Amino acid sequence: MSTIAKEIESDLNTNPNIASKSLKDKIQQKHQIQVSEAKVRRAKTVARNKKNRDFTKQYSNLRSYIDELLKANLGSSIKLNVGPCSNPSIPTRQFKRIYILTAVDVDGNNCMCPDAFAIVEAECSQSWSWFLKNLGDDLNLPIGLIPAPEKVFPRAEHRFCCRRIHENMRQKWHGNLFKSLFYRAASTTYVPYFNIAMEEIKKLNLDLFLWLNEIPAKSWDKPIKACLEYIKEYMTKRIAKVGKCKQLSRALDTVCNQSLG
């Protein structure tokens, strides 16, 4: 990877649509060196290709990641489900699903309770059955008595792995240009940047734009390891928020009791 590509990597992660001229000006101002815009454009291509390779590499590191999670969170339950590769001539198995249950949440009595989540190939009866069976095994629940998930968890978030979206997409819209534009939209972190990326897709192919628009943008998820880290961070913030609410509630109770006294 070139020096310039390494230099602009973090900028591309923050803003994938940043102009080459802006990157060139930033490099010249920071390092006091002259660099051509053409070199910056080539470096952007190198950095983006590396990012796409990193997405694939995360799957190969998944077992090590699971081992670290189990060491750090004793008593957790993690089930990894793999299947045969789409190419029958390749013996390597590929990721299908992962289920994680760990005690990271706080219930109404201020006690730790387990949270469970899964990343699956698609939201279907088969993947829901697999998730609920694992949950039932861990919590000793009679799975036959559990109602439909949408009735039990009406506010649950549903997300789709970008790799799976792209696999379905490339059956009709294949090629590096479509792939690059899709991942550019998927990697944005702000709505305006996402809309700009989607407009580029719209200009290139209206049918693809309409197809992607049927998938809610908030449901586009990150690469596998980054996705797991996002969920972990989300849960941590939620616990902290619950803790602050309880502290405020106790403080208000104390004030009320003192006033009544």
C-alpha positions in Angstrom: 0.0 0.0 0.0 1.4 3.4 -1.0 2.4 6.1 1.5 -0.3 8.4 0.1 -3.0 5.7 0.3 -2.1 5.1 4.0 -2.2 8.9 4.6 -5.7 9.3 3.1 -7.2 6.0 4.5 -8.7 7.6 7.6 -10.1 10.5 5.5 -11.8 8.1 3.2 -13.3 6.2 6.1 -14.8 9.4 7.4 -16.0 10.8 4.1 -15.8 8.2 1.2 -16.9 10.9 -1.3 -14.1 13.4 -0.4 -12.7 15.1 -3.6 -9.2 14.2 -4.7 -8.4 17.9 -4.8 -9.3 18.3 -1.1 -7.1 15.3 -0.2 -4.3 16.8 -2.3 -4.5 20.2 -0.6 -4.6 18.5 2.8 -1.4 16.5 2.1 0.4 19.5 0.7 -0.6 21.6 3.8 0.4 18.9 6.3 3.7 17.7 4.8 4.7 20.7 2.6 5.2 18.6 -0.5 3.8 18.8 -4.0 1.7 15.9 -5.1 -0.4 15.6 -8.3 -4.1 15.0 -8.3 -3.6 12.0 -10.5 -1.5 10.3 -7.8 -4.1 11.1 -5.2 -6.8 9.5 -7.4 -4.7 6.3 -7.8 -4.1 6.3 -4.0 -7.8 6.5 -3.4 -8.3 3.4 -5.6 -5.6 1.5 -3.7 -7.1 2.5 -0.3 -10.6 1.5 -1.4 -9.4 -1.9 -2.7 -7.7 -2.5 0.6 -10.9 -1.7 2.5 -12.8 -4.2 0.4 -10.1 -6.8 1.1 -10.4 -6.0 4.8 -14.1 -6.8 4.7 -13.3 -10.4 3.5 -10.4 -10.7 6.0 -12.7 -10.1 8.9 -14.5 -13.4 8.2 -11.2 -15.3 8.3 -10.5 -13.7 11.8 -14.0 -14.5 13.1 -13.0 -17.6 15.1 -10.2 -15.7 16.9 -12.6 -12.9 17.6 -15.0 -15.4 19.2 -12.3 -16.8 21.3 -11.4 -13.4 22.6 -15.1 -12.7 23.4 -15.4 -15.9 25.3 -12.3 -15.1 27.4 -13.5 -11.5 28.1 -17.1 -12.5 28.9 -17.1 -15.7 30.9 -20.3 -17.6 30.7 -21.3 -16.3 27.3 -22.7 -18.5 24.6 -21.6 -18.2 21.0 -22.7 -20.4 18.1 -21.1 -20.1 14.7 -22.8 -21.7 11.7 -21.0 -22.2 8.4 -22.0 -23.7 5.1 -20.4 -24.9 1.9 -19.0 -22.2 -0.4 -21.2 -21.1 -3.3 -18.4 -22.4 -5.6 -18.5 -26.3 -5.2 -14.9 -26.6 -6.4 -13.7 -24.7 -3.3 -13.5 -26.8 -0.2 -13.5 -23.8 2.2 -16.7 -23.3 4.1 -18.2 -19.8 4.3 -20.0 -17.8 7.1 -23.7 -18.4 7.4 -24.8 -17.2 10.8 -23.6 -16.3 14.3 -25.5 -16.3 17.6 -24.2 -14.5 20.7 -25.7 -14.5 24.2 -23.9 -12.6 27.0 -24.8 -11.0 30.3 -24.3 -7.4 29.5 -27.7 -5.7 30.3 -29.4 -4.5 33.5 -33.0 -5.4 34.3 -35.6 -3.5 36.4 -34.1 -4.8 39.6 -30.7 -3.4 38.7 -29.4 -6.9 38.2 -27.4 -8.2 35.2 -29.4 -10.1 32.6 -28.5 -11.8 29.3 -28.8 -10.2 25.9 -28.9 -12.3 22.8 -28.5 -11.4 19.2 -27.7 -13.0 15.9 -26.4 -12.1 12.4 -27.9 -14.4 9.8 -27.9 -14.8 6.0 -31.5 -13.6 5.7 -34.6 -13.0 7.9 -36.6 -16.1 7.3 -38.4 -18.8 9.3 -35.3 -21.0 9.1 -32.9 -18.4 10.6 -35.5 -17.4 13.2 -36.0 -21.0 14.2 -32.2 -21.4 14.5 -31.9 -18.3 16.7 -34.9 -19.2 18.9 -33.6 -22.8 19.3 -30.2 -21.5 20.5 -31.9 -19.0 22.8 -34.1 -21.8 24.2 -31.2 -24.1 24.8 -29.3 -21.4 26.7 -32.3 -20.2 28.8 -34.0 -23.6 29.1 -37.1 -22.2 27.4 -39.8 -24.4 25.7 -39.4 -23.1 22.2 -42.8 -24.4 21.1 -44.4 -21.9 23.5 -42.6 -18.8 22.1 -45.0 -16.7 19.9 -43.9 -15.1 16.6 -40.9 -12.8 17.1 -42.7 -9.7 15.7 -45.4 -10.1 18.4 -42.9 -10.5 21.2 -40.4 -7.8 19.9 -42.5 -5.2 17.9 -39.7 -2.6 18.3 -36.8 -4.8 17.4 -34.3 -3.5 14.8 -33.8 -5.6 11.6 -30.5 -5.2 9.8 -29.0 -6.7 6.6 -25.4 -7.5 6.1 -23.9 -5.4 3.2 -22.1 -8.4 1.9 -25.4 -10.3 1.5 -27.0 -7.3 -0.1 -24.2 -7.1 -2.6 -24.3 -10.9 -3.3 -28.0 -10.5 -4.2 -27.3 -7.3 -6.2 -24.5 -8.7 -8.3 -26.7 -11.4 -9.8 -28.2 -8.7 -12.0 -25.8 -5.7 -11.5 -22.2 -7.1 -11.5 -18.9 -5.4 -12.1 -16.4 -3.3 -10.1 -18.2 0.0 -10.8 -21.5 -1.2 -9.3 -19.6 -2.8 -6.3 -17.6 0.3 -5.7 -20.6 2.6 -5.7 -22.6 0.3 -3.5 -19.9 0.0 -0.8 -19.3 3.8 -1.0 -23.0 4.3 -0.1 -22.9 1.5 2.5 -19.8 2.9 4.3 -21.2 6.5 4.7 -22.0 7.6 8.3 -24.0 10.7 7.6 -27.4 10.9 5.7 -26.2 13.7 3.3 -23.2 11.6 2.2 -25.4 8.6 1.8 -27.9 10.5 -0.4 -25.0 11.8 -2.5 -23.7 8.3 -3.0 -27.2 7.0 -3.9 -27.6 9.8 -6.5 -24.4 8.5 -8.2 -26.0 5.1 -8.4 -29.3 6.6 -9.7 -27.4 8.4 -12.5 -25.6 5.1 -13.4 -28.6 2.8 -13.2 -32.1 3.7 -12.2 -33.3 0.1 -11.7 -30.5 -0.6 -9.2 -31.3 2.6 -7.4 -34.9 1.6 -7.0 -34.0 -1.9 -6.0 -31.6 -0.6 -3.2 -34.2 1.9 -2.1 -36.6 -0.9 -1.2 -34.1 -1.8 1.6 -34.3 0.8 4.4 -31.0 2.6 4.7 -30.9 2.2 8.5 -31.0 -1.6 7.9 -27.7 -1.6 5.9 -25.2 -3.1 8.2 -21.4 -3.1 8.5 -18.9 -5.9 7.8 -19.1 -8.8 10.2 -16.6 -7.9 12.9 -17.3 -4.2 12.7 -21.0 -5.1 13.0 -20.4 -7.2 16.1 -18.4 -4.3 17.6 -21.2 -1.9 16.7 -23.7 -4.0 18.6 -21.4 -4.3 21.6 -20.9 -0.6 21.7 -24.7 0.1 21.3 -25.4 -2.2 24.3 -22.7 -0.6 26.4 -24.2 2.9 25.7 -27.7 1.6 26.5 -26.6 0.2 29.8 -24.9 3.6 30.7 -28.1 5.4 29.7 -30.2 3.1 31.9 -27.8 3.7 34.8 -28.1 7.5 34.5 -31.9 7.3 34.4 -31.9 5.2 37.6 -29.5 7.6 39.3 -31.8 10.5 38.4 -34.8 8.6 39.7 -33.1 7.9 43.0 -32.1 11.5 43.4 -35.6 12.7 42.7 -37.0 10.2 45.3 -34.5 11.6 47.8 -35.6 15.2 47.1 -39.3 14.3 47.4 -38.8 12.4 50.6 -36.9 15.3 52.1 -39.6 17.7 51.0 -42.3 15.6 52.5 -40.3 15.1 55.7 
